[in-house]
Amino acid sequence: MPIQSLKTATRTPESETETARAVVAEMLGQIERRGEQAVRDYAAKLDGWTGEIVVTPEEIERQTAGVATAVRRDIEFATEQVRKFALAQRASCAEFSTPLHGGLTAGQRLIPVNVAGCYVPTGRYAHIASAYMSIATAKAAGVPTVVACSAPYRGAGIHPEVLYAMRIAGADLVMTLGGVQAIAALAFGLFTGKPADIVVGPGNKFVAEAKRALYGKVGIDVFAGPSEIAIIADDSADPLIVASDLVGQAEHGHESPAWLMTTSRSLAEEVMRVVPRMIERLPPNACDAAAAAWRDYGEVLLCDSREEMAQASDRYAPEHLEVHARDLDWWLATLTCYGSLFLGEETTVAYGDKASGPNHILPTKGAARYSGGLSVHKFIKTVTWQRMTRAASRDIAQVTARISRLEGMEAHARTADDRLAKYFPADSFDKGAPVTS
């Protein structure tokens, strides 16, 4: 029996991109032409911010002085989990050299980028966790300079707890900027004189589009859109926990997809009954977001087997994927397309979003088919090198000359010819037929 859709999404995140694309193109054009003044104008117009852009260490100290001790401890604990996981990722990468041919040695180096720009959103919510997710990971990778940005919160400076998280995570420079103007300022090095080599961090559709538009001029972490959750559940799952987790991610925003794939019709029907009730009990801001997300983007699929659920999940390639099912090791070995995987009822996306360690800046809109989320690897360039003796050059040069000429690239071939002539003037070689046209 084919997969049955018990609830179908009426919209997709792609339907919201065209407006963002036009707005972002205009803003980036203005900022490229007018530089810092354009950024200041957008900050005043969009965020009501006319204060200083770069936050001094003294101002950071002043603004974070009122952060409660218990809050500080929680932020420090969560930051340490992220840092430890990132350091373990860094330790898993290795430089090496290896002999390839007599006298030829090649290898790789792992070099951190020089400047990372980390964007921390504070729109509907103050995303404290996004500060340490990006900044602590960049620092664990060995990035010398991290520039962090966040919008003024409710008309004031950066949210104090976000600012404290930036400080604890190790930001070297901080700017009070949000939205497209923040991404542009990071990419172009406005106000700091430190153009970012890579810009990372989640954000709304305008932030995501700005990163996409600037990709190439600057590196980015992932092509990101609204936050997503998919849950795989069999008849052993608790429908109340499943429903709670779907609602927990739908809270992110009006365009956040929430998908359930199950082999149990009774579980599916109970989840669909309970989710709206859970949403109704949320505070107004979260209720508004989650209700729209579930109405417009929520989906429930009824499958015949676990293999069918796995195949469906891989097609969706969700940002966050929870498995509430038997034989978790099978799922770990079988699933291939997800941003981050949460195995068993005992863990949940919210743990990963806030405090458990693996990064929460993840691919959306199907990008998990080809990309993972933010990690130390995103901040590190894997570069190669080689060295050879003249004896090795003798062998490599002959093959290079012949292949180059087969390709029609005579100038390439002659770089090999010239070395053979210099190092072995008395010898003759088969260098291929010269290119004449």
N, C-alpha and C positions, 0 to 999 in steps of 0.2 A: 504494500500500500504506500502511495507517495506521502511525503510529509504533509500534514494538515496544518493550516494556519488558523488557529483559534482566535487570534487577535492580530490585525495587520496594521502597520504604520501607514498613516495617510500622508506623511511628509518625509523628506530626507534632508540631512544637513546640506547637501549640495544645492538645494533649492534656495538657500539663503546667501549664496556666495556672490552672486552678480552685483548686488548693491554694495557689498563690502569692497569688491574689486574696484569699482568706480571711485568710491570715496577714498580708498587708500592710494590709488594712482594720483589723484589730485593732491592729496596731502604730501606724499613723497616728492612730487614735482615741486611744490612750494618750498619744502625744506631743502631740497638740493639747490634751488635757486637763491633762497634767502637765508639759509643757515640757521644760526642760533635764534635770530629774531623771529623767524617763522615758528620755531619750537615754542618760544615764549608766548607768542600770540595764541597758538593752539592750546597751550597749558592754561592760559587765562580764559579762553573761550569755552573749552570743553570741561575743565576741572576747576575753574575758578581760582587758579593758583597764580599769584603774582610775586611770590617770595623767591628766595634764593633757590637755584636749581641744585647745586652741589651742597650736600650736607656735611658740615665740618665735624671733625671728631668731637669737639666741644658741644656742638648742637646735638649730636647723637647721644652723648652722655646726658645732656639736659632732658631730651625728649624721652629717654628710657628710664630715667631715675624713678619714676613712679610705678614701674612694672613690679607687680607683687612677687615676693620671694617664691611662692609656690608655682607661679607661672614660669618664673625663670628656671626652676628645677625641671619642669615638664619640657620646656623648650630645649634645655641643655641635654636632657635624657634622649629626646627624639633626635636631636642633631648628632649625638654620639652614635646612635644606631646607624644612621645614614652614613656617617663618616667611616665607621668600622666596616660596613658592607662595601663601600667604595674603595677603601684601602685594600680589602681582600680582592676586589676586582683588579686593582692595579697590580697586586702581587701575582695575579694569574697571567699577566702579560709578560713577555720576556724578549729581551734583545738577544740576538744570536749571530754567530758567523759560522759558515760551513764551507768546506772545500767542495767545489763542483767539478773541477777538472784539474789535472796536474798544473799547479801554479796559479790557479784561479780561485780566489776566495770571495764570497759575497755574504752579505748579512743584512740585518735590519736594526734600525734604531727607533726608539719610541720617544718622541719629542713633544712635550706639551705645547699647546698654542701659547702665545705670549700674552694675549688679552682675551678674556671671556666676558661677555655681557650677559648678565642674568636678570631677567624680567620677572617681577613678582606681582601678580595681579591683586588689586583690591577694589573690586567693583561691588557685586552683590554681597560678597563675603570678603573678609580679610584673610588672605591665604598665607597664614603664617608658615605653614609647612613648606610651601613652594620656595621660601627663602633658603632654608637649609638643604632642601633637595637639590637645588641647583648650585648654590655657592659652595657648600661643603664638598660636593662631588668634584667641582672644578679644582678646589684646593687639594683634595686627595690625589687628583691627577697630576698635581705639580704646577698648575697655572700660576705664573708670577703675579699677574694683576687681574683681579676680578672687579668689574664695575657693576654695581647693582642698581636697579631702578624700581620704584614703585610709585603709584599715583598718590596724590594727597587724599587722605581719608576723610570724607565728609567735610571737605573745605579746609581742613587743617593740614599739618605736615603728614609725613608717612605714619601710618598706624604704629603706635609705640611698640606693640608686641612684634610686629613685622620687623621693625627697625632693630629691636633687640636680637631677633633671630638672625638678621643680616650680620650683625656685629659678631655674634657667637660663632656663626658659620665661617667667618673670616673675610668678609668683603673688604676690599682695599679702598674703594671709592663708592659713594652712594649718591644717587640723584633723585630728587623729588620730581618724577615724571611718570606719566602713564600713557597707555594707548600707543597709537601709531607714532606719535612724536617721540616716545621713549625708545621704541625700536630703532627709529631713524637716528636718534642721538647716539645710541650705543654703536650702531653700525658705522657712523661717520666720525665718531670721536668728538662730538660737539660737547663743549663745556669742560671736558677733561683732557683733550688732546691725546686720547688713547682710543683709537678706532679698534673695535672688537674684531677679532679673527673669527669668532663664532658667537652667535646670539642664541640664548636658550631660555626656556620658560614657557608656561602655559599662558593662555589669555583668551579673550573673546574672538569673534570672527574677524574683527578688524586687525587685531594683533597677529592672528594667524596669517591673514592675507599679507600684512606688511612683511612678515618673515619670508613668506613665499616669494613676494615680489623682489626682495633684496637678496635672495639666495643666489649665490654666484659672486656677488660683490662681497658677501660675508657668508660664513658657514652657519647652518642652523642645526638644531637638535633633531626635530621631527616635523613633518607636515601635520599639524595638529588642528583639530576642530573641537566641537562640543564633546564633553566627557561621555564615555559609553560604558555600559556594563552588560555582559551576557552571563547567564547562569545555566549550567547543565545540571539537571536534577532527575534522579530516578525515583522509584516509589519508596525509597528509604529516607528521602529528604523530608524536612520539616517545612510545611508550606508557610508557616508564619515567619520563620527565619528567612526563607527565600523571598517572600514578599517584602520583608523589612529591608533586605539588602538591595532589592530593585528600587525601592523608594529612596533608600539612602543615597543612591547615585543620581536618581532623577532630580533630586534637590539641587543639583549643580546649576541647572538652567532650563529654559523653555525648550531648547533644542537637543537635550541630552537623551539619546536612545537607551532604552532598557529592554533587553531581550531575554526570553526564557525558552529553553529547549528541554523537553521532557518526554519520557516514555509513559508517563502516568497522566491519564485524562483527569482523574480525580484531583491530583495535585494541581494541575493546570487550572481547573475550574475554581478550586479553593483560592489559589493565588489571585486570580482575576477578581474574585469576590472581595478579597481582603485588601488588596492594594488601594483602591479608592478610599476605603475607610481609614487606612493608615495616613493617607495623604491629607484627608480632612482634619486630622488631629494635629497636623504640623502648624507651627506659627505662620502668620500670614505670608511673609516673604518666601519661605520654603514651600508652603502650600501652593502658592501661585506658580512657582517654577515647576514643581513636581507634577502638578495636575496637568499643565500644558504638555510637559515632556511625555507623560504616560499616555495622554489622549492622542497626541500627534505622532509619537515616535515609538511607543511601546509595541512589542510583538510577542506572541506566544506561539511556539511551534510544537506540534505533537508528532513525535517520531516513533518508529517501530522498534529500534534497537539502539544500543550504545554506539555502534559503528555509524549509524545514520546521524546521531547527535553530534558525533565528532566531525563528520563530514560537513554538516551544516555550520558548526562553529567555525571551522577553518575557512568556510566561504565568507562568513561575516568578518573574520579576523578582528575580534573585538579588542578594544583598549584594555579593559579589565575582564578577566574570565574566571568565574568561580565554578568549582565542581562540587556538587552535593550528591555524591553517588558512591556506590560500592567500588572497591578495587582501585584506589587512588593511584597506585603505581601504574596501572594500565593506562589511565588518562595522562599521566605525566609522560609516559613513553609514546603515546599515540598522537596527542594534540600538537600541532605545529605552528599555528598562526594566532598569536595573541601578544598583547603588550606586556602583561604581567599575569601570572597564573596563581590562583588561590585555591589550594587543595583541601577540601573538607570543611565542614561546618564551623570548625573551631577558629578558622581565620576568616577574614572578610576584607573587602576592598578598603573600607575605612581604616583598617589597621595599616595597610600599605600606604594609604594617602597621608597618614599622619606620623606613624611612630615605629614601624617594625623594621625598617632598614632599606629594602630594595626601593628604587626610585619610583616616584609617582608621575613623572613627566614622561608620557607614553604616546605611541602612535595611535591615531584615530582614522576614521574614514577608510578602513581597509589597508592602511599602510603597514599594519603588522604582518602582512604577507611578505614584506621584504625588509622591514626595519624593526629593530628593537627600540627600547626607550632610552632615556638619558642614562649615561654611564660614564665612567672615567674614559672609556674608549672614544667618546665623542670629543673629548678635549685633547686627545693625543693623536699626533700624526705618526703613522707607521711609514717610515722612509727607508729606502734601501741604499746600499753602497756596495762597491766592488773594487777589488784590487787584483792585479795579476802580474806575473813575471813575464819577461820577454818570450820565454819558451811557451807559456800559455797563450800569449798574444799571437804567436806564429800559427797555432791551431785555430783559434777563434777567428783570426783575420781572414783566413782562406774561406771558411764557411760563410762569414759575413759578406765578403766580396761576391761570392757566387750567388747567394740569396738576393743581395741588393740588386745585382744585374738582372736576375730573373724577374724582379719586381719593376725593373726599368729605372732604378735609382742609381745613376752612375756616380754622382757626387758622394753618396754614401759609400759606394764600393771603393772609391779612391782614398777615403780616409784609412781604410784597411790596407790598400796597396802601398800607401806612403810609409806605413809602419813596417811592412814587410821589406820594402826597399831600404829603409834606414837600418833595421836590425839585422837583416840577412841579405846583404847586397850581392853575395856570390851565388845565392840559391834561386831556383826558378820554381814557380808555383802555378797551380791551376786556379785562376781567379775568375773564371767565367768569361763569356763573350761580352766585350764592351758594348754598352748601349750607344746606338748611333742615331737614334731619332727621338 
